[in-house]
Amino acid sequence: MLDVLQTYLDDAATPEMRDSLVAAHNTLERVGLSNYEQGFEELLMIDGDTDHGGTIDSICELTKQLLFQALKQHTVLLTTEATVDTAVMFVNGILDLQDYSDIHTVYNIANQPGLPEEVFAELMRLVTPKNTDELLYEIQSVNALLIDRVKEMASPLSGEDPDTDHLIWEQKHITYLNRFLILAGTDQLHVIKAIKEDGLNVGYPFAVYIKLLGRDLENMSPAQAARELLAMAYISSDGMETPQIVIKANVDNYISHIDAITKIDIEIGKLLLGMQL
């Protein structure tokens, strides 16, 4: 936390509010949001033109927005009534889940049936002081992609070192994707939009990404469908090295006409040839 912000809170906020905001800023530092302190510096600069109560309210609102932004990166949306303390609990819960000691329990919960919000609440129950119903009350929506990511993280087959191997592995996906986008001559793809606007991460199974398009694939030209499918394959956990195989294993779930699949496969072959040059 900024020293000047800490000093301001010591002077102007109630002890309860100060402690709440200090905890929130410790969480923001843990998340590693870049340049997040700038907005608070600006608020404190204009404090002389307003009352302390208004400035404290603005600090609380900006803090809440940043916490909500951090949650959105994990595809989690809380209700608008959720407090700063609640958002802090969820952000820390997501981070703590990665180091939870009983990884088998995490895996079993992530694989149980239910809506993404229900499964997420059950997972958060492991790392927060709230019960499932209390957690569900605060949740507006959770994308199924997050649950799939937890499944992969907690899988008994997963032996990644999150501090080294995973970063190298993730960068490799991004490198493949960037090479492909240069070859394709466009980044106007659904999966790129999801990465930029929704905070979608790389490394999910291909079947998760293709759900983003679903039956819309049938309305695309073979060339466009091929670009979409290959981009998703290159960022997927199971398609980076063998994109054509993973696409063939999934595409007929969304395109019913064999001739359309054949035309797409031809376009994919052309693009893959370019990737090899």
N, C-alpha and C positions, 0 to 999 in steps of 0.2 A: 504494500500500500504506500502511496505517496506520503512523505513525511508531512507535507503541508495539509493533506487531507486528514491524516490522523490527528494533527493538532486542531484542525477545525472541528472535527467531530468531538474531540475531548471538551472543547469549549461550548459548542452549540447544540449537541445532540443529547438526548437522555442516555443514561448508561445502557439501557436495554437496546436502544436504536444503534448506539455506537458499537456495541458488541456484535449486533446482527450484521452491520455493514463491514466490520473488520473481518468477520468470518466469511462474508461474501467475497471480499477482495482477496482473501487468502485462497479461496477456491478459484477465482479468476486467474490468479497467478499460477495456480496448479494446472489449469487448462492451457495456459500459454497463449491467450488471445493477444495479438500484436497491437501495439499502440493504444490499448484500451484506456490508458490513464489520461490521454489528451483531453477527452471530453470532460473529465472531472476538473482538470486545470482550468478549462474555459468557464465552467460553472463557478469556481471559486473566484475567478477574476471579476465576474460581474456581481458578486455577492454584495458589494457596497451599494448597489442600486436597488436592492430588494431586501426583504426581511429574511432573517435566518430560517424561519419556518419554511418559507418558499424554497430556499436553497436546499434544505434538508430533503424536502419532498422531491426536488429535481434530482438530487444525488441518489435517492432511493429508486426513482423511476429509471434512471440511466443504468444503475446497477442491475435492476430486474431485467431490462432489455438485453444487457450483455449476457446474463445468465440464460435467458431464453434463447439467445443466439447460439450459445454453446450447446444447448439441448437440441436445437434444430439441426445442428451438424450430425447428430445421432438419430435424426428423424423423429424426435420426441417433441410433442407440443403439449404444454400444460394449459389448464383453463386460465382465462384472463384474471380470475379471482385468486390465483395462486400467489402466495407471498414470496418475498425475497428468501426467507428461511426455507420455504418449501423448495424453491428452485435450487438453492444451495444443496439441500438434501439429495435431490435427484442427480445433480451434476456429480457430486462426490460419490453417490451410489454407483453410477455408471463406471467411474474411474476405479472404484474399489472392487467392483465385480471382476475386473481383469486379474486381480491378485487374490481372489477368494480362495481360501485353503481347500475347500471341498469341491474341486472342479467337476467331480462326477455328479454331484447334486445339481450344479449349474447346468450340466449337459442334459440331465434327465428332465429338469423343469423346462428348458428351452424346447425340448422335443414333445412336451405334452400337448394335447389338443386344446384349442381355445383361440379366442381372438388375440391379435398381437398385444393389445392393451392389457388383457388379462394375464398373458404369459409374462409380459414386462413387469407388471405389478408383483407377480410371484417372485420374479428374480430380484426385484428391489427389496422385497421383504427380507431377503438374506443379508442385506448390507445396510439397512436403515432400521430405525426404531419403530416404524409404523407397520400395521398389519395390512393385508391385501386390500380390504375394503377401503381403508383410509387412503391408501395409495391410489386406488382406482378413482376415487372421488376427485383427485387433483389432476388426473390425466385426461386430456382431450383426445389425442390420437397418437398412435405409434405405427410406423411403417413396418410391415413384415420383414423388410430387408434387415432391420436391426436384429430381429430374432434369429434370422438365418446367419448373421454374422456371429452372434453369440454361440450358436450351434457349432460353427466351424472353429471358433476360438477354443471351445471346451471339448472338442472331439478328442476321443482317446488316441486318434491317429495324428493329432497335431502335436508336433514337437518343436515348434519354432521358439527361438529366443527373441522375445518381443523388442529387445533393445538393439539388436544387431541384425539377425537374419531376417526379421520381418521387414525392417526398413529397406534392406537390400532387395528383398523380394518385391516390395511395393514399388520401389523405384524402377525395377525391371518392367513391371506392368506399364508404368507411365511411359517409359522409353519406347516400348513396343507400340503403344497407342499413338504417341507423337509421330513416330515414323509412318504409321498407317495414315494418319490425318494428312500428312504432307503428300503421301501417294494419292489419297482419295481427293485431294484438292478442296476439302471443305471440313469445317467443324460444326456444321449445322445439322447435328444429329441428336436424336432424342436422349441418348445416354450422356452426351456432352452437356446438354441443357440440364439434365438431372444432377450432374456433378457440380456444375457452376451455380445453379440456383437452389438446389435442394440439399446440397452437401453430401450427395451420394459418394460412397467410398469405393475404391477398387478392392478386388479380392473376394467377392461373393461368388458362389457357384453360378455358372452360365444360366441355369434354369431360372434363377432369381431375376437376372437382368432381362431376359426375353419376356418375362411377364409384364414389363413396362410397356411393351408394344402390343402383346397379345394378338388379337385378330386384326389389328390395324396393319399388320404385315401384308395381309391379302390385298390391301388397297394400294400398296406401293409398287413402283416399277421394279423389275428384277435388279437393276443397278442400285437403286436406292436401298432396297431391302438387303442387298449384299453388303453395302457399306455399314448399315445399321448393325447387322449381325456380326460382322467381323470386328467392329469397334467393341461390341459387348464381349466377344470372345477374348480379345486381347487384354481386357481388364479383369476377366473372370479367373477364379482359382483353378478351373479345370480345362480352360480352353486356350491359354496363352501359347503353349507349345504345339498343340494340335487343334487349331481352330475349326478346320473343316469337319473333323470327326465330331466334335461336341455340337456343332451347328446341326449336322445331319441327325444326331441323336435326339434333337429337340424340336426342330422346325416343323415336323409334320403334326405336332400338337396344335399348331396355330395356322397352318396353311393346308387346306384340304385337297387342292388340285395338284396332281403329280407333275403336270407340265409346268406349272408355276415354280414348283420346287426345283425342277430340272434347270429352268432358266436362271434361277437364282444361283444354283450351284455352279453354273458356267461362269457367271459374273464373279463369283467368289474365287474361282480358279484363276481368272485373269488378274484379280487383285493380289492374290497370293504369289503369283509369278512375279509381279512387280516388287513384292516385299523381299523376294529372294535375290533380286538384282543388286 
